[in-house]
């Protein structure tokens, strides 16, 4: 018994402490070192943060270089797929573009109205500036759905900066280095986004499901019936984590549970936009401007709004003129069509008339064969001369009347 | 058959292949640990580390394994040191098995590997959930554990060929 315990202890000691000629550190040292690092990474000392930031920079760049061949293969595959479905996508894009163009103008009007209302209810506005960032590492993990972008604190990126794919929300920055940042995607299990779901304006929180979609959680039971299939979810701005009014995705209720299908495909992100926000106090700004009177500043703002409205109105006008022009052309084409149709009707009615006459003549000839003996004038019999209207009348009447 | 000269560059590269593969697998965006396929993923580094630690391969430096773990944490976004700890614990258990085994057997190693990865994944889950408040899906761990266990035999068979080629 004692010897087996000794063997166990020897084996353990050997496993932990024995170093072969090639090993520089024993396993026990490395275990302690890793535990020490785990503890250190839990503290927010500046030196640890700096070291972590340097390691991150090196590893992200190396990871980007190591992933080049794989990315090249994937991109080539997608290029081939894209080329094969090029024409179809061109057609659908063309249609979509036409629709979007018409929507663009109404959107501009809404934006202008929105800005005006914001100025009325608040003394500051956000002047947002979107910068383009490249996704350098898109490493899906079992634990975190994150991407690494090539913009960091040197580009004014901060923790919490909103990240977009076109105008759709993708996630927010959770870790910032000097020249790179980590973005937590909306599909991550740890991501919580306060949203409004329209129609119905239902307030809810979307939590990532760790795959490619989100789940609606934290909603009052009686309001869940108000949510319809294909409703649009956009950020509500509650909690100031995300700006309000950013589209996120569509509600899918096909499997009797509410899932959010995000507008953006997180697996295909190559470039994203990071929104750097700067708060501008409009009133403070106006008070700083001592050279001009405060009234003139208000006038200027009003003038700006009016100019903006004028611009939008002129654009709307030009759009209406275009529509008008196209409608006129359509009317002309319709008129031409009507004239052609009238002509056609006339020729057809003539033809019908001719046909009726032919039919009458045919009837007369048929009756003539039968009743000519009754109507024809001869030496012994009264009648009518052949070819006269009376003769014709007699034939059609099928013989002479007694009065004749 | 092509044979490499022992002092040639390609031979050296070939002997360092396990470590290179380990670093590429932790740095590459393509992660076998997360394939974006429902109910399928496996931890390739665990298999690689366990196998070479068990065979006491002289080019498989524990310090490099430790650094690979740090790289993995940085890329994946885990708290620094978690993967290093996991990798070193795998090495330790493999080293213990090597010391107590007189006649190695693949099936015994296989079941011992199942015990090791289950233990390490449990420790990982507990640390991340309790100390770092990560919201984790336990099913991922169960599936990952199962497939890592199942893939051990085919990968170990392939690696046997590799070691055989080195020794020849």
Interface residues (C-beta under 8 A of the other chain):
Chain A: X7 X10 X11 X12 X14 X15 X16 X18 X20 X21 X22 X23 X24 X25 X27 X30 X31 X33 X34 X35 X36 X37 X38 X40 X41 X42 X52 X55 X56 X59 X60 X62 X63 X66 X67 X70 X71 X137 X138 X139 X140 X141 X142 X143 X144 X146 X175 X182 X189 X190 X210 X211 X212 X267
Chain B: X23 X24 X27 X28 X29 X30 X31 X33 X34 X36 X38 X41 X56 X58 X59 X61 X62 X63 X66 X69 X70 X71 X74 X75 X76 X77 X78 X79 X80 X81 X82 X84 X85 X88 X89 X91 X92 X93 X95 X96 X98 X99 X100 X127 X128 X131 X132 X134 X135 X136 X137 X140 X141 X144
